[in-house]
Amino acid sequence: MTLHGLRHSYCTMQMNENDKLTAADVSKLMNHTNLSTTYRYTHANTNKDEEAISVWDDFEDIEKSISI
């Protein structure tokens, strides 16, 4: 892993896993002058994507139990 790759990983972990920090806080930690740069450094979190999708699964389960 390169130093630059490590920066991306650090930024991604702070943005996706640290609920105590806002995007502006992470941007400041990364020494970015623009918040858009911080978002560019952040990679998608597949766990959060799966959680978001699972909301629809829960909704379908509720819908099925109502129609029975």
KELO-499388 format. One record per atom (N, C-alpha, C, O, CB): atom name; residue in one letter; x, y, z; residue number from 0. Coordinates in pm, 1 decimal, always signed. Glycine has a CB too. Layout:
// KELO-499388
   atom   rest         c1         c2         c3    nr
     CA      A          X          Y          Z   NUM
...
END
This chain:
// KELO-499388
   atom   rest         c1         c2         c3    nr
      N      M      +84.0     -117.1       +0.0     0
     CA      M       +0.0       +0.0       +0.0     0
      C      M      +89.1     +124.2       +0.0     0
      O      M     +191.4     +129.1      +68.3     0
     CB      M      -95.9       -0.6     +121.6     0
      N      T      +49.0     +221.7      -76.1     1
     CA      T     +124.4     +347.4      -81.5     1
      C      T      +76.2     +441.3      +28.5     1
      O      T      -28.9     +419.4      +88.6     1
     CB      T     +109.7     +414.8     -220.5     1
      N      L     +152.8     +544.1      +53.7     2
     CA      L     +113.5     +645.3     +151.5     2
      C      L      -17.5     +712.3     +107.3     2
      O      L     -104.4     +740.5     +189.8     2
     CB      L     +226.2     +751.3     +169.2     2
      N      H      -30.2     +736.9      -21.5     3
     CA      H     -152.1     +798.9      -73.7     3
      C      H     -272.4     +704.9      -54.0     3
      O      H     -381.6     +750.2      -19.4     3
     CB      H     -134.9     +834.4     -224.2     3
      N      G     -252.4     +576.7      -75.8     4
     CA      G     -358.3     +478.8      -52.3     4
      C      G     -399.3     +473.4      +93.7     4
      O      G     -516.6     +454.4     +125.6     4
     CB      G     -313.8     +341.7      -97.9     4
      N      L     -302.3     +490.1     +181.5     5
     CA      L     -329.3     +492.8     +324.7     5
      C      L     -415.3     +614.0     +361.4     5
      O      L     -503.4     +604.4     +446.8     5
     CB      L     -197.6     +494.8     +403.8     5
      N      R     -389.3     +727.4     +296.9     6
     CA      R     -471.9     +847.3     +319.4     6
      C      R     -617.0     +821.4     +278.3     6
      O      R     -710.2     +859.6     +349.0     6
     CB      R     -415.1     +968.2     +240.5     6
      N      H     -634.5     +756.4     +163.9     7
     CA      H     -770.2     +723.5     +118.4     7
      C      H     -839.3     +631.8     +220.1     7
      O      H     -955.7     +652.8     +254.3     7
     CB      H     -766.2     +655.7      -21.8     7
      N      S     -767.8     +531.7     +267.3     8
     CA      S     -824.9     +437.5     +364.2     8
      C      S     -861.3     +507.9     +494.0     8
      O      S     -968.8     +484.3     +549.1     8
     CB      S     -726.6     +323.3     +392.4     8
      N      Y     -774.1     +593.1     +542.9     9
     CA      Y     -800.4     +667.7     +666.3     9
      C      Y     -924.1     +755.1     +650.5     9
      O      Y    -1011.7     +756.5     +737.0     9
     CB      Y     -678.8     +754.2     +704.6     9
      N      C     -930.4     +827.0     +540.7    10
     CA      C    -1044.0     +915.6     +515.6    10
      C      C    -1173.7     +835.9     +506.7    10
      O      C    -1275.6     +875.8     +563.2    10
     CB      C    -1022.1     +995.9     +386.4    10
      N      T    -1169.9     +725.0     +436.7    11
     CA      T    -1287.7     +640.4     +420.7    11
      C      T    -1334.3     +587.4     +555.5    11
      O      T    -1453.8     +590.4     +585.1    11
     CB      T    -1258.0     +524.2     +325.4    11
      N      M    -1241.9     +539.2     +637.0    12
     CA      M    -1279.7     +485.2     +768.0    12
      C      M    -1339.1     +593.1     +857.8    12
      O      M    -1437.3     +568.5     +927.7    12
     CB      M    -1158.5     +421.6     +836.2    12
      N      Q    -1280.7     +711.0     +856.2    13
     CA      Q    -1334.1     +819.5     +939.5    13
      C      Q    -1473.9     +861.2     +893.1    13
      O      Q    -1562.5     +884.8     +975.3    13
     CB      Q    -1239.1     +940.9     +936.5    13
      N      M    -1493.0     +869.9     +763.3    14
     CA      M    -1623.4     +913.0     +710.0    14
      C      M    -1731.2     +807.0     +732.5    14
      O      M    -1845.1     +840.9     +764.5    14
     CB      M    -1611.9     +944.1     +560.0    14
      N      N    -1696.8     +680.1     +716.3    15
     CA      N    -1797.9     +574.7     +720.7    15
      C      N    -1818.0     +511.9     +858.0    15
      O      N    -1926.6     +462.1     +887.6    15
     CB      N    -1761.8     +468.4     +624.3    15
      N      E    -1716.6     +513.5     +941.1    16
     CA      E    -1724.6     +438.3    +1065.9    16
      C      E    -1725.9     +524.4    +1191.9    16
      O      E    -1764.7     +475.9    +1298.1    16
     CB      E    -1610.8     +344.0    +1073.4    16
      N      N    -1685.4     +647.9    +1183.3    17
     CA      N    -1677.0     +733.7    +1301.3    17
      C      N    -1796.0     +828.9    +1304.4    17
      O      N    -1793.3     +935.6    +1243.2    17
     CB      N    -1544.0     +813.0    +1302.6    17
      N      D    -1900.4     +788.6    +1376.6    18
     CA      D    -2023.2     +868.4    +1382.5    18
      C      D    -2006.1     +999.3    +1458.3    18
      O      D    -2090.8    +1088.1    +1448.6    18
     CB      D    -2132.9     +788.0    +1446.7    18
      N      K    -1897.8    +1012.1    +1533.2    19
     CA      K    -1875.5    +1133.4    +1611.8    19
      C      K    -1821.4    +1248.4    +1527.4    19
      O      K    -1824.7    +1363.7    +1570.4    19
     CB      K    -1779.8    +1104.3    +1725.5    19
      N      L    -1771.3    +1217.9    +1407.3    20
     CA      L    -1713.2    +1320.5    +1320.6    20
      C      L    -1806.3    +1354.7    +1205.3    20
      O      L    -1867.8    +1266.4    +1145.4    20
     CB      L    -1578.2    +1274.2    +1266.6    20
      N      T    -1815.9    +1481.7    +1175.1    21
     CA      T    -1889.8    +1524.4    +1056.9    21
      C      T    -1794.4    +1523.3     +937.6    21
      O      T    -1673.2    +1508.2     +953.6    21
     CB      T    -1953.0    +1666.5    +1077.6    21
      N      A    -1849.9    +1539.1     +819.8    22
     CA      A    -1766.2    +1546.5     +699.9    22
      C      A    -1670.1    +1665.0     +709.5    22
      O      A    -1555.9    +1656.4     +664.2    22
     CB      A    -1853.9    +1558.4     +572.9    22
      N      A    -1715.7    +1774.2     +767.8    23
     CA      A    -1629.3    +1891.7     +784.5    23
      C      A    -1514.0    +1861.8     +879.5    23
      O      A    -1402.5    +1909.6     +858.5    23
     CB      A    -1710.6    +2011.4     +836.6    23
      N      D    -1539.8    +1783.1     +984.0    24
     CA      D    -1433.1    +1744.5    +1077.6    24
      C      D    -1326.8    +1661.1    +1006.2    24
      O      D    -1206.9    +1683.7    +1022.4    24
     CB      D    -1491.5    +1665.3    +1197.4    24
      N      V    -1372.6    +1565.1     +927.6    25
     CA      V    -1279.1    +1478.7     +854.3    25
      C      V    -1200.3    +1560.6     +753.5    25
      O      V    -1080.2    +1540.0     +736.1    25
     CB      V    -1354.2    +1364.0     +782.9    25
      N      S    -1267.4    +1652.8     +687.8    26
     CA      S    -1200.5    +1740.1     +590.9    26
      C      S    -1087.6    +1819.1     +658.5    26
      O      S     -979.1    +1835.5     +602.7    26
     CB      S    -1302.5    +1837.1     +526.0    26
      N      K    -1116.0    +1866.9     +779.0    27
     CA      K    -1014.6    +1940.8     +854.1    27
      C      K     -897.8    +1849.6     +892.6    27
      O      K     -781.7    +1889.1     +882.2    27
     CB      K    -1076.6    +2003.7     +980.1    27
      N      L     -929.2    +1726.9     +937.3    28
     CA      L     -823.8    +1630.3     +971.5    28
      C      L     -735.4    +1598.6     +851.3    28
      O      L     -614.3    +1581.0     +864.8    28
     CB      L     -885.6    +1501.1    +1025.6    28
      N      M     -797.4    +1591.4     +733.7    29
     CA      M     -724.7    +1558.1     +611.8    29
      C      M     -649.9    +1678.6     +554.8    29
      O      M     -571.4    +1665.8     +460.8    29
     CB      M     -820.5    +1503.0     +507.9    29
      N      N     -675.8    +1796.6     +613.6    30
     CA      N     -616.4    +1922.0     +567.3    30
      C      N     -660.6    +1956.2     +425.1    30
      O      N     -582.4    +2007.4     +345.0    30
     CB      N     -464.0    +1913.5     +573.8    30
      N      H     -788.1    +1926.9     +395.0    31
     CA      H     -845.3    +1962.4     +265.4    31
      C      H     -907.3    +2101.2     +274.9    31
      O      H     -973.1    +2133.3     +373.9    31
     CB      H     -951.1    +1857.5     +220.0    31
      N      T     -887.1    +2182.1     +174.3    32
     CA      T     -947.7    +2314.9     +174.5    32
      C      T    -1092.4    +2310.5     +126.2    32
      O      T    -1171.8    +2398.4     +159.7    32
     CB      T     -866.5    +2409.9      +87.0    32
      N      N    -1127.0    +2208.5      +47.9    33
     CA      N    -1263.8    +2194.1       -1.9    33
      C      N    -1322.8    +2061.7      +44.3    33
      O      N    -1256.9    +1957.8      +39.9    33
     CB      N    -1267.2    +2203.6     -155.7    33
      N      L    -1447.2    +2066.7      +88.4    34
     CA      L    -1516.2    +1946.2     +132.4    34
      C      L    -1530.1    +1845.8      +18.0    34
      O      L    -1532.4    +1724.9      +41.1    34
     CB      L    -1654.0    +1981.6     +188.8    34
      N      S    -1539.4    +1895.7     -104.9    35
     CA      S    -1553.0    +1806.3     -220.3    35
      C      S    -1430.0    +1715.3     -235.4    35
      O      S    -1441.9    +1602.6     -283.4    35
     CB      S    -1573.8    +1888.7     -348.9    35
      N      T    -1314.9    +1763.2     -195.5    36
     CA      T    -1193.6    +1681.1     -200.8    36
      C      T    -1205.8    +1563.9     -103.9    36
      O      T    -1166.0    +1451.9     -136.1    36
     CB      T    -1068.1    +1766.0     -167.5    36
      N      T    -1260.0    +1589.2      +12.9    37
     CA      T    -1279.0    +1483.9     +112.7    37
      C      T    -1374.4    +1377.7      +59.1    37
      O      T    -1350.5    +1258.2      +76.0    37
     CB      T    -1332.8    +1542.8     +245.2    37
      N      Y    -1481.6    +1421.0       -4.9    38
     CA      Y    -1576.2    +1324.6      -61.2    38
      C      Y    -1511.7    +1243.2     -173.3    38
      O      Y    -1544.4    +1126.0     -191.9    38
     CB      Y    -1701.1    +1396.7     -113.7    38
      N      R    -1420.9    +1304.7     -247.3    39
     CA      R    -1351.2    +1232.4     -353.7    39
      C      R    -1257.9    +1125.7     -294.9    39
      O      R    -1237.7    +1020.5     -355.5    39
     CB      R    -1271.1    +1330.7     -442.0    39
      N      Y    -1202.4    +1152.7     -179.2    40
     CA      Y    -1113.0    +1057.2     -111.8    40
      C      Y    -1189.4     +940.7      -51.4    40
      O      Y    -1133.2     +832.7      -32.7    40
     CB      Y    -1033.1    +1127.5       -2.9    40
      N      T    -1316.9     +961.2      -20.7    41
     CA      T    -1396.8     +860.8      +49.6    41
      C      T    -1451.0     +757.2      -47.1    41
      O      T    -1511.3     +791.1     -148.9    41
     CB      T    -1511.8     +926.9     +125.5    41
      N      H    -1429.1     +631.9      -14.5    42
     CA      H    -1479.0     +522.3      -97.5    42
      C      H    -1608.1     +468.6      -37.6    42
      O      H    -1633.6     +483.8      +81.9    42
     CB      H    -1373.3     +409.2     -110.1    42
      N      A    -1687.9     +406.7     -120.6    43
     CA      A    -1816.7     +353.7      -76.8    43
      C      A    -1798.4     +248.1      +30.4    43
      O      A    -1701.7     +172.0      +29.5    43
     CB      A    -1893.7     +295.7     -194.8    43
      N      N    -1891.5     +245.2     +121.2    44
     CA      N    -1892.3     +144.9     +226.7    44
      C      N    -2001.3      +44.0     +194.3    44
      O      N    -2120.0      +75.1     +203.9    44
     CB      N    -1914.9     +209.7     +367.4    44
      N      T    -1961.7      -76.0     +156.2    45
     CA      T    -2059.7     -176.6     +113.9    45
      C      T    -2151.6     -217.9     +228.0    45
      O      T    -2266.3     -255.0     +203.0    45
     CB      T    -1988.7     -299.3      +58.3    45
      N      N    -2104.8     -212.9     +352.5    46
     CA      N    -2191.4     -246.5     +466.3    46
      C      N    -2308.0     -149.0     +476.0    46
      O      N    -2421.9     -189.8     +498.8    46
     CB      N    -2111.0     -246.0     +597.9    46
      N      K    -2279.4      -19.9     +458.7    47
     CA      K    -2386.6      +79.4     +465.3    47
      C      K    -2479.4      +65.1     +345.9    47
      O      K    -2600.0      +86.4     +358.7    47
     CB      K    -2328.8     +221.8     +471.0    47
      N      D    -2425.3      +29.5     +230.1    48
     CA      D    -2509.6       +6.9     +112.8    48
      C      D    -2605.8     -108.2     +139.1    48
      O      D    -2724.1     -100.0     +106.2    48
     CB      D    -2423.4      -22.4      -11.9    48
      N      E    -2554.5     -215.3     +198.3    49
     CA      E    -2638.1     -331.7     +228.2    49
      C      E    -2744.9     -298.0     +332.4    49
      O      E    -2858.1     -345.3     +323.2    49
     CB      E    -2551.4     -448.3     +277.8    49
      N      E    -2708.4     -216.2     +431.2    50
     CA      E    -2805.7     -174.9     +532.4    50
      C      E    -2917.7      -92.6     +468.7    50
      O      E    -3035.0     -109.6     +502.1    50
     CB      E    -2736.6      -93.7     +644.1    50
      N      A    -2881.0       -4.3     +377.6    51
     CA      A    -2981.0      +78.8     +310.6    51
      C      A    -3075.2       -6.6     +227.6    51
      O      A    -3195.9      +17.6     +226.0    51
     CB      A    -2913.1     +183.8     +222.0    51
      N      I    -3022.3     -104.6     +160.0    52
     CA      I    -3104.2     -192.8      +76.8    52
      C      I    -3193.9     -279.5     +164.3    52
      O      I    -3307.9     -307.3     +126.9    52
     CB      I    -3015.2     -281.4      -12.9    52
      N      S    -3144.4     -322.8     +280.2    53
     CA      S    -3221.9     -410.7     +366.7    53
      C      S    -3348.2     -343.2     +420.0    53
      O      S    -3441.2     -412.0     +462.0    53
     CB      S    -3136.3     -457.4     +482.3    53
      N      V    -3353.0     -212.6     +418.9    54
     CA      V    -3473.5     -141.1     +460.5    54
      C      V    -3591.5     -184.4     +374.3    54
      O      V    -3702.9     -200.3     +424.3    54
     CB      V    -3452.8      +12.0     +451.2    54
      N      W    -3567.5     -203.3     +245.6    55
     CA      W    -3674.6     -247.0     +155.5    55
      C      W    -3716.8     -389.3     +186.2    55
      O      W    -3834.7     -422.5     +174.1    55
     CB      W    -3630.1     -236.3       +9.5    55
      N      D    -3622.1     -474.8     +226.1    56
     CA      D    -3656.7     -611.4     +264.9    56
      C      D    -3750.7     -609.4     +385.3    56
      O      D    -3849.7     -682.5     +388.8    56
     CB      D    -3529.3     -693.0     +297.0    56
      N      D    -3718.9     -525.1     +483.9    57
     CA      D    -3804.0     -513.1     +602.6    57
      C      D    -3943.0     -463.0     +563.5    57
      O      D    -4043.7     -510.9     +615.7    57
     CB      D    -3739.8     -417.8     +706.5    57
      N      F    -3948.1     -367.8     +472.6    58
     CA      F    -4075.5     -313.5     +426.6    58
      C      F    -4158.3     -422.1     +358.4    58
      O      F    -4279.0     -430.7     +380.9    58
     CB      F    -4052.3     -195.7     +330.5    58
      N      E    -4095.1     -504.7     +275.9    59
     CA      E    -4165.7     -614.5     +209.3    59
      C      E    -4221.3     -712.7     +310.6    59
      O      E    -4332.8     -762.1     +294.0    59
     CB      E    -4072.8     -687.0     +111.8    59
      N      D    -4144.3     -742.3     +416.9    60
     CA      D    -4189.5     -835.4     +520.5    60
      C      D    -4312.9     -778.9     +591.2    60
      O      D    -4408.0     -852.3     +618.4    60
     CB      D    -4076.1     -863.0     +623.0    60
      N      I    -4311.5     -650.7     +620.4    61
     CA      I    -4426.9     -586.4     +685.1    61
      C      I    -4548.1     -590.3     +592.1    61
      O      I    -4659.8     -620.3     +634.3    61
     CB      I    -4393.6     -439.7     +724.1    61
      N      E    -4523.7     -559.5     +466.3    62
     CA      E    -4631.2     -557.3     +367.2    62
      C      E    -4696.1     -697.0     +355.7    62
      O      E    -4818.4     -708.3     +347.1    62
     CB      E    -4576.2     -510.8     +228.8    62
      N      K    -4614.5     -801.0     +355.5    63
     CA      K    -4665.3     -938.9     +346.4    63
      C      K    -4748.1     -975.3     +469.5    63
      O      K    -4852.6    -1039.4     +457.9    63
     CB      K    -4548.4    -1038.5     +330.3    63
      N      S    -4701.3     -934.4     +586.7    64
     CA      S    -4774.0     -970.3     +709.7    64
      C      S    -4907.7     -897.0     +717.9    64
      O      S    -5002.4     -948.1     +777.8    64
     CB      S    -4688.8     -938.1     +834.1    64
      N      I    -4916.3     -780.1     +659.6    65
     CA      I    -5041.9     -704.0     +660.2    65
      C      I    -5143.5     -768.5     +564.5    65
      O      I    -5262.7     -773.6     +594.8    65
     CB      I    -5015.9     -555.5     +619.8    65
      N      S    -5097.0     -816.6     +451.8    66
     CA      S    -5187.5     -870.4     +351.2    66
      C      S    -5236.4    -1011.3     +383.3    66
      O      S    -5323.3    -1063.6     +313.5    66
     CB      S    -5119.8     -870.3     +217.8    66
      N      I    -5182.0    -1073.3     +487.5    67
     CA      I    -5222.6    -1210.1     +523.1    67
      C      I    -5350.4    -1210.9     +600.2    67
      O      I    -5399.0    -1317.4     +638.2    67
     CB      I    -5115.2    -1279.2     +603.4    67
END
